[in-house]
Amino acid sequence: MTVKIGDEQIVNFNNIRLQHLNYSEGWEIRWNNFYDYSPPDIPQDLYISNFFKNESRLVSMWVLFEDDLLYAVHPKAGIALDLGWGPGNQPDGLFNIIMIRTDDQYWERPLVKFSSRSKDEIVNKLNELMLVVSNGEIS
């Protein structure tokens, strides 16, 4: 729910939900800060309240779009999926997915790299990648 105060629109952080994903068998989510907000839907004057506990200040909605949004590992397959937004916290950024083998400690040989500004495309690609790894099609 968005409230308008003066010229500003404000969303309470407590009302912001994580993006739903179809986690396939074997995946472990190490962190998830991938929220159900699409970049084109965010006006410049949209702010979040209650983002910082015990502080009443408002922050830009773009604080949700950071370099590290989601990191998932499939230990059996030895595969990791990383999702970020770059450049972090900037309206002109893109979602970026990188899939690597977990032994590629410097991320020098990604198995998959995919970028899009569309949250729906990213959700579909994440679901697809998790499924093909769980099915043993990528190992």
C-alpha positions in Angstrom: 0.0 0.0 0.0 1.3 3.4 -1.0 0.5 6.6 1.0 1.0 10.0 -0.5 2.3 12.7 1.8 2.8 16.0 0.0 4.6 15.3 -3.2 6.1 12.0 -1.9 4.7 8.5 -2.1 5.6 6.3 0.8 5.6 2.5 1.2 5.9 0.8 4.6 8.8 -1.7 4.5 6.7 -4.1 6.5 4.4 -4.4 3.5 7.1 -5.3 1.0 7.2 -9.0 0.1 10.0 -11.1 -1.2 9.7 -12.3 -4.8 8.2 -15.8 -5.1 10.4 -18.3 -6.8 9.9 -22.0 -7.6 12.9 -23.5 -5.7 13.6 -26.9 -7.2 14.9 -29.8 -5.2 18.4 -29.6 -3.7 18.8 -25.8 -3.7 19.9 -24.0 -0.5 19.2 -20.2 -0.3 22.1 -18.5 1.4 20.5 -15.1 1.3 17.5 -13.5 -0.3 16.8 -9.8 -0.7 15.0 -10.1 -4.0 11.8 -8.1 -3.4 8.6 -8.2 -5.5 9.1 -4.8 -7.1 9.7 -4.2 -10.8 12.0 -1.3 -11.7 9.7 0.3 -14.3 7.0 0.5 -11.6 9.1 2.7 -9.3 8.5 6.5 -9.6 11.4 8.8 -8.6 9.4 10.1 -5.6 8.6 6.7 -4.0 10.1 6.2 -0.6 10.2 3.5 2.1 9.4 4.0 5.8 10.5 1.6 8.5 13.5 0.4 6.5 15.8 1.0 9.3 14.6 -0.2 12.7 14.0 2.5 15.2 14.5 5.2 12.7 11.7 7.3 11.2 13.6 8.6 8.2 12.6 7.8 4.6 14.8 6.1 2.1 14.5 5.8 -1.7 12.9 2.6 -3.1 16.1 2.0 -5.0 17.7 0.9 -1.7 16.0 -2.5 -2.5 18.0 -2.9 -5.7 21.5 -3.7 -4.5 24.5 -5.7 -5.8 23.6 -8.8 -3.8 19.9 -9.8 -4.0 19.9 -13.6 -4.0 22.5 -16.3 -3.6 21.6 -20.0 -3.9 23.7 -23.1 -3.9 23.0 -26.6 -5.2 25.6 -28.6 -3.1 25.1 -31.9 -4.9 25.6 -30.4 -8.3 28.3 -28.0 -7.1 26.5 -25.0 -8.7 25.8 -21.5 -7.3 23.4 -18.9 -8.6 24.0 -15.2 -7.9 21.5 -12.4 -8.6 22.3 -8.7 -8.2 21.4 -5.3 -9.5 24.0 -3.2 -11.1 25.0 -0.6 -10.6 23.7 -1.0 -7.1 20.8 1.2 -6.0 20.7 3.1 -9.3 17.6 3.5 -11.5 19.5 2.9 -14.7 20.7 -0.6 -13.6 20.0 -4.1 -14.6 19.3 -7.4 -12.9 22.3 -9.7 -13.4 22.3 -13.5 -13.0 25.6 -15.4 -12.9 25.8 -19.2 -12.5 29.1 -20.7 -11.5 30.6 -24.0 -10.3 31.1 -23.7 -6.6 34.8 -24.5 -7.0 35.3 -21.4 -9.3 36.3 -19.2 -6.4 37.2 -16.2 -8.5 34.1 -16.5 -10.8 36.4 -16.6 -13.8 34.4 -19.2 -15.8 30.6 -18.5 -15.4 28.4 -21.2 -16.8 25.6 -18.7 -17.5 25.4 -14.9 -17.5 22.1 -13.2 -18.1 21.0 -9.6 -17.7 17.6 -7.9 -18.0 15.7 -4.9 -16.6 12.6 -7.1 -16.5 11.8 -8.7 -13.2 9.6 -11.2 -14.9 12.3 -12.3 -17.3 14.7 -12.7 -14.3 12.2 -14.7 -12.3 11.6 -17.0 -15.3 15.3 -17.4 -15.9 16.0 -18.2 -12.2 13.2 -20.8 -12.1 14.5 -22.3 -15.4 18.1 -22.5 -14.2 17.2 -24.0 -10.8 15.1 -26.7 -12.5 17.7 -27.7 -15.1 20.3 -28.0 -12.4 18.0 -30.0 -10.1 17.2 -32.3 -13.1 20.9 -32.9 -13.7 20.9 -31.1 -17.1 23.7 -28.8 -16.0 26.4 -30.1 -13.7 
